[in-house]
Amino acid sequence: MAEATYPDDLLYHPEHDWARVDDDTATLGITWYAQDLLGEVVFFDPPDVGTTITAGESYAEVESVKAVSDVIAPLSGEIIEVNTALGDNPETINDDPYGEGWMVRIRLSDVSETESLMDAAAYAATLE
C-alpha cells in the first residue's frame, strides 16, 4: 500500500478525489486518504468513454473488502479515456493512487471549476 501523500501538482475535492489538470483535460482518481478508508480495492466499475460527468456527482464505483463506494467527480467534462488496467488489477488504486491508479481522463467542460478545488496543503488540513 502507498504511503500517505498529497502531491502538490494536484487539485483536491472535499470528497477525497484528485484532479491533475493539463490545459483542457484532467486525469482523475481518489486520494491516499480515500483508498486507506476503503481498504483493499477489489473492483472498479468505470463509466464508458463519451459519458458526461458533473462536478460533485458520482461517476464510478469502487468496491473494497469493506464496502462499495461512489467516486465523486471533482470537475465536469466528457470521459475521453478509462484506465482499463484497473479491471484486472484494481489493487493498483491502493498501491499507486496518484500514478498507475488513476481512474479516468476527461475533457473539461468548464476550466473555471478548478478554482473551487483545494491545493494539497488545504486538503491535508481538512484531514486533521
N, CA, C and O atoms as a DFTB+ gen file, in Angstrom:
512 C
 N C O
     1  1       0.839      -1.186       0.000
     2  2       0.000       0.000       0.000
     3  2       0.882       1.248       0.000
     4  3       1.948       1.270       0.615
     5  1       0.428       2.265      -0.688
     6  2       1.182       3.510      -0.806
     7  2       1.255       4.245       0.533
     8  3       0.444       4.011       1.430
     9  1       2.237       5.132       0.649
    10  2       2.365       5.970       1.837
    11  2       1.425       7.159       1.742
    12  3       1.032       7.560       0.646
    13  1       1.062       7.727       2.894
    14  2       0.172       8.892       2.936
    15  2       0.872      10.102       2.323
    16  3       1.802      10.658       2.907
    17  1       0.420      10.496       1.155
    18  2       0.963      11.668       0.489
    19  2      -0.157      12.405      -0.233
    20  3      -1.195      11.829      -0.556
    21  1       0.077      13.687      -0.477
    22  2      -0.854      14.537      -1.214
    23  2      -0.013      15.430      -2.120
    24  3       0.384      16.523      -1.716
    25  1       0.263      14.974      -3.348
    26  2       1.162      15.707      -4.246
    27  2       0.721      17.149      -4.506
    28  3      -0.466      17.441      -4.653
    29  1       1.707      18.032      -4.559
    30  2       1.453      19.458      -4.755
    31  2       0.957      19.807      -6.156
    32  3       0.380      20.876      -6.356
    33  1       1.175      18.916      -7.132
    34  2       0.769      19.240      -8.505
    35  2      -0.690      18.872      -8.797
    36  3      -1.138      18.984      -9.938
    37  1      -1.431      18.436      -7.772
    38  2      -2.822      18.044      -7.952
    39  2      -3.764      19.032      -7.292
    40  3      -3.365      19.810      -6.425
    41  1      -5.020      18.989      -7.713
    42  2      -6.096      19.732      -7.062
    43  2      -7.002      18.705      -6.388
    44  3      -7.147      17.581      -6.869
    45  1      -7.611      19.104      -5.269
    46  2      -8.347      18.156      -4.445
    47  2      -9.786      18.604      -4.202
    48  3     -10.073      19.789      -4.037
    49  1     -10.680      17.613      -4.186
    50  2     -12.098      17.816      -3.908
    51  2     -12.359      17.344      -2.477
    52  3     -11.708      16.403      -2.023
    53  1     -13.295      17.972      -1.754
    54  2     -13.549      17.565      -0.360
    55  2     -13.985      16.107      -0.195
    56  3     -13.868      15.551       0.897
    57  1     -14.484      15.485      -1.262
    58  2     -14.913      14.088      -1.183
    59  2     -13.751      13.119      -1.427
    60  3     -13.971      11.943      -1.716
    61  1     -12.511      13.616      -1.309
    62  2     -11.297      12.796      -1.362
    63  2     -10.957      12.292      -2.769
    64  3     -10.509      11.162      -2.959
    65  1     -11.185      13.167      -3.734
    66  2     -10.834      12.894      -5.120
    67  2      -9.817      13.935      -5.566
    68  3      -9.778      15.050      -5.044
    69  1      -8.994      13.552      -6.540
    70  2      -7.977      14.486      -7.041
    71  2      -8.118      14.668      -8.546
    72  3      -8.715      13.851      -9.247
    73  1      -7.541      15.782      -9.017
    74  2      -7.508      16.076     -10.451
    75  2      -6.123      16.595     -10.814
    76  3      -5.572      17.459     -10.132
    77  1      -5.568      16.056     -11.899
    78  2      -4.316      16.549     -12.466
    79  2      -4.718      17.237     -13.780
    80  3      -5.023      16.574     -14.771
    81  1      -4.714      18.579     -13.769
    82  2      -5.217      19.358     -14.895
    83  2      -4.084      19.708     -15.844
    84  3      -3.012      20.144     -15.424
    85  1      -4.339      19.510     -17.134
    86  2      -3.388      19.838     -18.190
    87  2      -4.175      20.518     -19.317
    88  3      -4.801      19.850     -20.140
    89  1      -4.134      21.837     -19.340
    90  2      -4.909      22.643     -20.295
    91  2      -6.400      22.347     -20.137
    92  3      -6.989      22.681     -19.109
    93  1      -7.021      21.716     -21.153
    94  2      -8.467      21.485     -21.092
    95  2      -8.817      20.030     -20.781
    96  3      -9.952      19.601     -20.990
    97  1      -7.830      19.269     -20.279
    98  2      -8.099      17.896     -19.873
    99  2      -7.669      17.697     -18.418
   100  3      -6.871      18.463     -17.878
   101  1      -8.211      16.663     -17.811
   102  2      -7.833      16.339     -16.433
   103  2      -7.850      14.831     -16.247
   104  3      -8.699      14.131     -16.798
   105  1      -6.899      14.345     -15.463
   106  2      -6.859      12.957     -15.030
   107  2      -7.420      12.945     -13.614
   108  3      -7.066      13.793     -12.795
   109  1      -8.304      11.976     -13.324
   110  2      -8.975      11.928     -12.026
   111  2      -8.687      10.618     -11.307
   112  3      -8.436       9.588     -11.933
   113  1      -8.730      10.678      -9.983
   114  2      -8.575       9.493      -9.151
   115  2      -8.998       9.796      -7.732
   116  3      -9.522      10.872      -7.444
   117  1      -8.763       8.823      -6.828
   118  2      -9.086       9.049      -5.419
   119  2      -7.791       9.237      -4.640
   120  3      -6.734       8.748      -5.039
   121  1      -7.888       9.946      -3.533
   122  2      -6.707      10.274      -2.742
   123  2      -6.230       9.086      -1.909
   124  3      -6.924       8.082      -1.748
   125  1      -5.017       9.247      -1.389
   126  2      -4.486       8.241      -0.484
   127  2      -5.456       8.022       0.670
   128  3      -5.713       6.882       1.058
   129  1      -5.993       9.098       1.217
   130  2      -6.922       9.008       2.348
   131  2      -8.134       8.147       1.990
   132  3      -8.549       7.298       2.779
   133  1      -8.699       8.365       0.808
   134  2      -9.883       7.611       0.382
   135  2      -9.575       6.121       0.246
   136  3     -10.336       5.281       0.726
   137  1      -8.463       5.796      -0.407
   138  2      -8.148       4.375      -0.581
   139  2      -7.817       3.724       0.751
   140  3      -8.076       2.535       0.938
   141  1      -7.243       4.491       1.686
   142  2      -6.934       3.960       3.007
   143  2      -8.220       3.644       3.772
   144  3      -8.313       2.610       4.435
   145  1      -9.207       4.532       3.681
   146  2     -10.501       4.286       4.321
   147  2     -11.190       3.060       3.734
   148  3     -11.785       2.262       4.459
   149  1     -11.102       2.921       2.415
   150  2     -11.750       1.801       1.740
   151  2     -11.134       0.460       2.115
   152  3     -11.838      -0.541       2.250
   153  1      -9.836       0.447       2.278
   154  2      -9.135      -0.817       2.445
   155  2      -8.835      -1.386       1.066
   156  3      -8.843      -0.654       0.076
   157  1      -8.573      -2.669       0.996
   158  2      -8.164      -3.297      -0.262
   159  2      -9.257      -3.187      -1.324
   160  3     -10.352      -3.726      -1.158
   161  1      -8.951      -2.483      -2.417
   162  2      -9.899      -2.333      -3.521
   163  2      -9.885      -3.615      -4.353
   164  3      -8.828      -4.091      -4.768
   165  1     -11.087      -4.166      -4.590
   166  2     -11.190      -5.433      -5.319
   167  2     -11.926      -5.285      -6.654
   168  3     -11.928      -6.219      -7.457
   169  1     -12.556      -4.120      -6.907
   170  2     -13.295      -3.933      -8.158
   171  2     -13.466      -2.457      -8.447
   172  3     -13.732      -1.666      -7.542
   173  1     -13.313      -2.082      -9.721
   174  2     -13.545      -0.718     -10.185
   175  2     -14.543      -0.780     -11.326
   176  3     -14.310      -1.460     -12.325
   177  1     -15.665      -0.064     -11.178
   178  2     -16.714      -0.024     -12.193
   179  2     -16.693       1.346     -12.850
   180  3     -17.314       2.283     -12.347
   181  1     -15.979       1.477     -13.976
   182  2     -15.808       2.788     -14.606
   183  2     -16.994       3.164     -15.494
   184  3     -17.788       2.309     -15.885
   185  1     -17.098       4.443     -15.802
   186  2     -18.077       4.878     -16.787
   187  2     -17.547       4.576     -18.194
   188  3     -16.374       4.241     -18.361
   189  1     -18.403       4.695     -19.188
   190  2     -17.987       4.498     -20.572
   191  2     -17.346       5.762     -21.124
   192  3     -17.695       6.873     -20.725
   193  1     -16.405       5.583     -22.047
   194  2     -15.855       6.726     -22.780
   195  2     -17.021       7.414     -23.478
   196  3     -17.896       6.757     -24.042
   197  1     -17.023       8.737     -23.435
   198  2     -18.106       9.518     -24.029
   199  2     -19.146       9.979     -23.023
   200  3     -19.956      10.857     -23.321
   201  1     -19.128       9.382     -21.817
   202  2     -20.060       9.775     -20.765
   203  2     -19.708      11.175     -20.270
   204  3     -18.533      11.512     -20.124
   205  1     -20.727      11.984     -20.015
   206  2     -20.528      13.299     -19.428
   207  2     -20.684      13.183     -17.919
   208  3     -21.655      12.604     -17.431
   209  1     -19.714      13.742     -17.173
   210  2     -19.778      13.719     -15.714
   211  2     -19.891      15.144     -15.201
   212  3     -19.483      16.096     -15.865
   213  1     -20.460      15.272     -13.990
   214  2     -20.709      16.578     -13.393
   215  2     -19.985      16.669     -12.063
   216  3     -20.048      15.750     -11.246
   217  1     -19.297      17.783     -11.850
   218  2     -18.582      18.001     -10.594
   219  2     -19.520      17.822      -9.409
   220  3     -20.643      18.326      -9.407
   221  1     -19.039      17.088      -8.392
   222  2     -19.809      16.869      -7.183
   223  2     -20.749      15.684      -7.247
   224  3     -21.411      15.366      -6.259
   225  1     -20.820      15.019      -8.403
   226  2     -21.706      13.866      -8.554
   227  2     -20.890      12.599      -8.807
   228  3     -19.752      12.656      -9.271
   229  1     -21.496      11.461      -8.490
   230  2     -20.841      10.174      -8.673
   231  2     -20.661       9.867     -10.156
   232  3     -21.558      10.113     -10.963
   233  1     -19.491       9.326     -10.507
   234  2     -19.267       8.913     -11.889
   235  2     -18.794       7.460     -12.008
   236  3     -18.733       6.922     -13.113
   237  1     -18.463       6.829     -10.894
   238  2     -17.978       5.449     -10.903
   239  2     -18.153       4.867      -9.507
   240  3     -18.509       5.571      -8.563
   241  1     -17.894       3.556      -9.396
   242  2     -17.917       2.890      -8.102
   243  2     -16.638       2.091      -7.914
   244  3     -16.091       1.520      -8.858
   245  1     -16.177       2.068      -6.665
   246  2     -15.093       1.175      -6.290
   247  2     -15.623       0.270      -5.188
   248  3     -16.358       0.694      -4.297
   249  1     -15.224      -0.981      -5.283
   250  2     -15.632      -1.953      -4.273
   251  2     -14.381      -2.417      -3.551
   252  3     -13.373      -2.767      -4.166
   253  1     -14.473      -2.409      -2.231
   254  2     -13.349      -2.900      -1.430
   255  2     -13.841      -4.064      -0.591
   256  3     -15.008      -4.448      -0.655
   257  1     -12.939      -4.614       0.190
   258  2     -13.332      -5.699       1.084
   259  2     -14.284      -5.183       2.162
   260  3     -14.946      -5.978       2.829
   261  1     -14.363      -3.855       2.344
   262  2     -15.215      -3.256       3.368
   263  2     -16.559      -2.769       2.834
   264  3     -17.572      -2.903       3.520
   265  1     -16.589      -2.201       1.613
   266  2     -17.802      -1.529       1.149
   267  2     -17.728      -1.213      -0.343
   268  3     -16.679      -1.339      -0.974
   269  1     -18.865      -0.801      -0.882
   270  2     -18.924      -0.245      -2.231
   271  2     -19.101       1.258      -2.057
   272  3     -19.973       1.697      -1.308
   273  1     -18.284       2.046      -2.741
   274  2     -18.328       3.497      -2.593
   275  2     -18.402       4.181      -3.940
   276  3     -17.810       3.732      -4.921
   277  1     -19.143       5.281      -3.969
   278  2     -19.192       6.114      -5.163
   279  2     -17.903       6.910      -5.278
   280  3     -17.308       7.295      -4.271
   281  1     -17.479       7.151      -6.502
   282  2     -16.360       8.047      -6.778
   283  2     -16.971       9.352      -7.279
   284  3     -17.735       9.361      -8.244
   285  1     -16.631      10.442      -6.620
   286  2     -17.222      11.744      -6.913
   287  2     -16.321      12.529      -7.861
   288  3     -15.106      12.601      -7.674
   289  1     -16.940      13.112      -8.874
   290  2     -16.187      13.898      -9.856
   291  2     -15.778      15.246      -9.259
   292  3     -16.633      15.997      -8.788
   293  1     -14.481      15.557      -9.273
   294  2     -14.042      16.869      -8.799
   295  2     -14.306      17.976      -9.832
   296  3     -14.378      19.155      -9.486
   297  1     -14.448      17.577     -11.103
   298  2     -14.646      18.525     -12.200
   299  2     -15.644      17.935     -13.196
   300  3     -15.869      16.725     -13.217
   301  1     -16.235      18.791     -14.015
   302  2     -17.188      18.356     -15.033
   303  2     -16.504      18.185     -16.378
   304  3     -15.543      18.887     -16.693
   305  1     -17.013      17.239     -17.172
   306  2     -16.472      17.057     -18.508
   307  2     -16.920      15.760     -19.136
   308  3     -17.797      15.067     -18.620
   309  1     -16.302      15.443     -20.264
   310  2     -16.607      14.225     -21.001
   311  2     -15.460      13.238     -20.828
   312  3     -14.293      13.594     -20.993
   313  1     -15.800      11.989     -20.495
   314  2     -14.791      10.937     -20.351
   315  2     -14.140      10.697     -21.715
   316  3     -14.822      10.382     -22.690
   317  1     -12.812      10.849     -21.772
   318  2     -12.093      10.592     -23.021
   319  2     -11.209       9.351     -22.924
   320  3     -10.739       8.838     -23.940
   321  1     -10.984       8.869     -21.699
   322  2     -10.183       7.659     -21.505
   323  2     -10.498       7.056     -20.145
   324  3     -10.710       7.778     -19.170
   325  1     -10.528       5.740     -20.086
   326  2     -10.729       5.000     -18.841
   327  2      -9.498       4.139     -18.618
   328  3      -8.955       3.567     -19.564
   329  1      -9.058       4.045     -17.376
   330  2      -7.911       3.204     -17.043
   331  2      -8.363       1.742     -17.008
   332  3      -8.713       1.211     -15.953
   333  1      -8.349       1.110     -18.171
   334  2      -8.843      -0.263     -18.286
   335  2      -7.971      -1.263     -17.519
   336  3      -8.436      -2.355     -17.192
   337  1      -6.725      -0.910     -17.228
   338  2      -5.843      -1.804     -16.471
   339  2      -6.398      -2.081     -15.073
   340  3      -6.070      -3.103     -14.471
   341  1      -7.232      -1.182     -14.553
   342  2      -7.796      -1.395     -13.220
   343  2      -8.805      -2.538     -13.201
   344  3      -9.114      -3.071     -12.136
   345  1      -9.321      -2.919     -14.368
   346  2     -10.238      -4.048     -14.430
   347  2      -9.586      -5.334     -13.956
   348  3     -10.197      -6.115     -13.226
   349  1      -8.348      -5.554     -14.369
   350  2      -7.612      -6.748     -13.970
   351  2      -6.829      -6.560     -12.676
   352  3      -6.537      -7.526     -11.971
   353  1      -6.489      -5.300     -12.367
   354  2      -5.647      -5.013     -11.199
   355  2      -6.195      -3.840     -10.394
   356  3      -5.535      -2.805     -10.309
   357  1      -7.383      -3.968      -9.800
   358  2      -7.956      -2.841      -9.055
   359  2      -7.129      -2.433      -7.839
   360  3      -7.241      -1.305      -7.359
   361  1      -6.296      -3.356      -7.339
   362  2      -5.458      -3.037      -6.180
   363  2      -4.428      -1.960      -6.494
   364  3      -3.815      -1.406      -5.582
   365  1      -4.231      -1.657      -7.774
   366  2      -3.330      -0.565      -8.167
   367  2      -3.794       0.748      -7.559
   368  3      -2.975       1.629      -7.298
   369  1      -5.104       0.895      -7.328
   370  2      -5.640       2.104      -6.682
   371  2      -5.030       2.259      -5.294
   372  3      -4.747       3.378      -4.865
   373  1      -4.824       1.148      -4.588
   374  2      -4.192       1.192      -3.273
   375  2      -2.691       1.408      -3.368
   376  3      -2.111       2.171      -2.596
   377  1      -2.073       0.731      -4.320
   378  2      -0.619       0.739      -4.430
   379  2      -0.053       2.046      -4.977
   380  3       1.042       2.456      -4.592
   381  1      -0.791       2.702      -5.873
   382  2      -0.272       3.889      -6.568
   383  2      -1.432       4.827      -6.930
   384  3      -1.712       5.030      -8.111
   385  1      -2.111       5.404      -5.919
   386  2      -3.329       6.168      -6.192
   387  2      -3.137       7.387      -7.089
   388  3      -4.087       7.826      -7.736
   389  1      -1.930       7.940      -7.140
   390  2      -1.693       9.149      -7.950
   391  2      -0.977       8.865      -9.266
   392  3      -0.794       9.765     -10.086
   393  1      -0.578       7.625      -9.462
   394  2       0.133       7.261     -10.679
   395  2      -0.695       6.290     -11.494
   396  3      -1.674       6.675     -12.134
   397  1      -0.287       5.005     -11.467
   398  2      -0.976       3.985     -12.254
   399  2      -2.405       3.723     -11.790
   400  3      -3.175       3.073     -12.497
   401  1      -2.767       4.224     -10.603
   402  2      -4.112       4.034     -10.073
   403  2      -5.118       5.093     -10.496
   404  3      -6.227       5.138      -9.964
   405  1      -4.742       5.957     -11.458
   406  2      -5.713       6.946     -11.966
   407  2      -6.925       6.214     -12.524
   408  3      -6.830       5.047     -12.905
   409  1      -8.068       6.904     -12.572
   410  2      -9.309       6.235     -12.980
   411  2      -9.789       6.625     -14.369
   412  3     -10.032       5.760     -15.211
   413  1      -9.926       7.926     -14.613
   414  2     -10.413       8.385     -15.913
   415  2      -9.710       9.673     -16.317
   416  3      -9.135      10.374     -15.485
   417  1      -9.768       9.969     -17.614
   418  2      -9.346      11.273     -18.132
   419  2     -10.575      11.916     -18.757
   420  3     -11.377      11.253     -19.416
   421  1     -10.707      13.223     -18.536
   422  2     -11.851      13.947     -19.078
   423  2     -11.401      15.173     -19.856
   424  3     -10.330      15.727     -19.607
   425  1     -12.237      15.587     -20.803
   426  2     -12.096      16.888     -21.445
   427  2     -12.998      17.821     -20.648
   428  3     -14.211      17.622     -20.583
   429  1     -12.396      18.838     -20.043
   430  2     -13.135      19.734     -19.155
   431  2     -14.199      20.524     -19.905
   432  3     -13.961      21.014     -21.009
   433  1     -15.380      20.642     -19.292
   434  2     -16.437      21.459     -19.885
   435  2     -16.367      22.889     -19.370
   436  3     -16.884      23.805     -20.011
   437  1     -15.722      23.093     -18.199
   438  2     -15.614      24.434     -17.624
   439  2     -14.325      24.503     -16.796
   440  3     -14.300      24.110     -15.629
   441  1     -13.272      25.002     -17.412
   442  2     -11.964      25.049     -16.750
   443  2     -12.013      25.868     -15.456
   444  3     -11.228      25.617     -14.542
   445  1     -12.920      26.838     -15.368
   446  2     -13.000      27.677     -14.169
   447  2     -13.421      26.885     -12.927
   448  3     -13.237      27.369     -11.810
   449  1     -13.977      25.690     -13.092
   450  2     -14.324      24.861     -11.930
   451  2     -13.097      24.528     -11.091
   452  3     -13.224      24.253      -9.898
   453  1     -11.921      24.548     -11.691
   454  2     -10.707      24.235     -10.935
   455  2     -10.507      25.200      -9.771
   456  3      -9.860      24.856      -8.782
   457  1     -11.060      26.410      -9.886
   458  2     -10.907      27.415      -8.830
   459  2     -11.600      27.000      -7.532
   460  3     -11.266      27.522      -6.468
   461  1     -12.551      26.078      -7.598
   462  2     -13.266      25.645      -6.396
   463  2     -12.569      24.489      -5.682
   464  3     -12.992      24.089      -4.597
   465  1     -11.512      23.950      -6.276
   466  2     -10.791      22.842      -5.660
   467  2      -9.671      23.344      -4.751
   468  3      -9.267      24.505      -4.832
   469  1      -9.179      22.469      -3.896
   470  2      -8.141      22.827      -2.928
   471  2      -6.759      22.416      -3.410
   472  3      -6.608      21.478      -4.193
   473  1      -5.749      23.139      -2.925
   474  2      -4.387      22.673      -3.151
   475  2      -4.069      21.618      -2.085
   476  3      -4.883      21.352      -1.201
   477  1      -2.893      21.031      -2.179
   478  2      -2.527      19.927      -1.285
   479  2      -2.553      20.338       0.187
   480  3      -3.044      19.583       1.026
   481  1      -2.038      21.505       0.507
   482  2      -1.992      21.947       1.907
   483  2      -3.395      22.140       2.474
   484  3      -3.670      21.738       3.605
   485  1      -4.275      22.748       1.700
   486  2      -5.653      22.963       2.171
   487  2      -6.375      21.643       2.353
   488  3      -7.112      21.463       3.323
   489  1      -6.166      20.704       1.412
   490  2      -6.804      19.397       1.522
   491  2      -6.284      18.656       2.759
   492  3      -7.071      18.119       3.539
   493  1      -4.983      18.629       2.931
   494  2      -4.397      17.930       4.080
   495  2      -4.916      18.515       5.401
   496  3      -5.107      17.783       6.373
   497  1      -5.142      19.831       5.433
   498  2      -5.658      20.468       6.637
   499  2      -7.063      19.979       6.980
   500  3      -7.435      19.951       8.153
   501  1      -7.845      19.596       5.977
   502  2      -9.206      19.104       6.244
   503  2      -9.184      17.729       6.892
   504  3     -10.190      17.296       7.456
   505  1      -8.058      17.041       6.821
   506  2      -7.962      15.694       7.351
   507  2      -7.493      15.642       8.801
   508  3      -7.503      14.586       9.433
   509  1      -7.084      16.796       9.317
   510  2      -6.521      16.840      10.685
   511  2      -7.609      16.877      11.741
   512  3      -7.309      16.916      12.934
